[in-house]
Amino acid sequence: MRTGKNTDKLTAVFEALCKAQAVAHEWESEEEEIWNKINDLRESLQEYLWPVTKPEETEPIKKLLEELAAGKCPGVKGATAYKIQKFAAERGYV
């Protein structure tokens, strides 16, 4: 993840866009253009905040996710491991 003076603010904007996008799927067809703009902005911001990592950088993360899913960490159940894996994929970590 990028760091900088405005990273917290940009992350908050990204999270707000994700929430808006979740609500937007219920909108009528004439509001689709707005949804598309939200999606484009969210994708651009995601690419800025979480640049694509090199494959060799993702191996430790993949191993961690596999071990979490296999139940090797006490207290982390399958649903939690799934959420962590989904989060990592959304952010481009894997």
C-alpha positions as CSV (number, residue, x, y, z in Angstrom):
1,M,0.0,0.0,0.0
2,R,1.2,3.5,-0.8
3,T,2.0,5.8,2.1
4,G,1.8,9.5,2.2
5,K,0.2,12.5,3.6
6,N,-3.3,11.8,2.1
7,T,-3.3,8.0,2.2
8,D,-5.8,7.8,5.1
9,K,-8.1,10.2,3.3
10,L,-7.9,8.3,0.0
11,T,-8.5,5.0,1.8
12,A,-11.6,6.5,3.4
13,V,-12.8,7.6,0.0
14,F,-12.1,4.2,-1.4
15,E,-14.2,2.6,1.3
16,A,-17.0,5.0,0.8
17,L,-17.0,4.2,-3.0
18,C,-17.2,0.5,-2.1
19,K,-20.2,1.1,0.1
20,A,-21.8,3.3,-2.6
21,Q,-21.2,0.6,-5.2
22,A,-22.8,-2.0,-2.9
23,V,-26.0,0.1,-2.7
24,A,-25.9,1.1,-6.4
25,H,-26.7,-2.5,-7.6
26,E,-30.3,-1.8,-6.5
27,W,-30.6,1.3,-8.7
28,E,-32.7,1.7,-11.7
29,S,-31.2,1.4,-15.2
30,E,-31.2,5.2,-15.8
31,E,-28.8,5.5,-12.9
32,E,-26.4,2.9,-14.4
33,E,-24.1,5.7,-15.7
34,I,-23.6,7.0,-12.2
35,W,-22.8,3.4,-11.0
36,N,-20.2,3.1,-13.9
37,K,-18.5,6.3,-12.8
38,I,-18.4,5.1,-9.2
39,N,-16.9,1.9,-10.4
40,D,-14.3,3.6,-12.6
41,L,-13.2,5.9,-9.8
42,R,-13.1,3.0,-7.3
43,E,-10.9,1.0,-9.6
44,S,-8.5,3.9,-10.3
45,L,-8.2,4.6,-6.6
46,Q,-7.6,1.0,-5.8
47,E,-4.8,0.8,-8.4
48,Y,-3.2,3.9,-7.0
49,L,-3.4,2.8,-3.3
50,W,-2.6,-0.8,-3.9
51,P,-0.2,-1.1,-6.8
52,V,0.0,-4.5,-8.4
53,T,2.6,-6.7,-6.7
54,K,5.2,-8.9,-8.4
55,P,4.4,-12.6,-8.4
56,E,7.4,-13.4,-6.2
57,E,6.1,-10.9,-3.6
58,T,2.7,-12.8,-3.3
59,E,4.1,-16.2,-2.5
60,P,4.3,-15.6,1.3
61,I,0.8,-14.1,1.3
62,K,-0.6,-17.1,-0.6
63,K,1.1,-19.5,1.8
64,L,-0.4,-17.5,4.8
65,L,-3.9,-17.6,3.2
66,E,-3.6,-21.4,2.6
67,E,-2.5,-22.0,6.2
68,L,-5.4,-19.9,7.5
69,A,-7.9,-21.8,5.3
70,A,-6.4,-25.1,6.5
71,G,-7.1,-24.1,10.1
72,K,-3.5,-23.9,11.2
73,C,-4.1,-20.6,13.2
74,P,-6.1,-21.2,16.3
75,G,-9.2,-18.9,16.5
76,V,-9.4,-18.3,12.7
77,K,-12.3,-20.2,11.3
78,G,-13.0,-20.9,7.6
79,A,-15.4,-17.9,7.1
80,T,-12.8,-15.6,8.6
81,A,-10.0,-17.1,6.4
82,Y,-12.3,-16.7,3.4
83,K,-13.0,-13.0,4.2
84,I,-9.2,-12.4,4.6
85,Q,-8.6,-14.1,1.3
86,K,-11.3,-12.1,-0.5
87,F,-9.9,-8.9,1.0
88,A,-6.4,-9.7,-0.2
89,A,-7.6,-10.5,-3.7
90,E,-9.7,-7.2,-3.9
91,R,-6.6,-5.2,-2.8
92,G,-4.4,-6.9,-5.4
93,Y,-2.2,-8.6,-2.8
94,V,-2.6,-12.0,-4.5
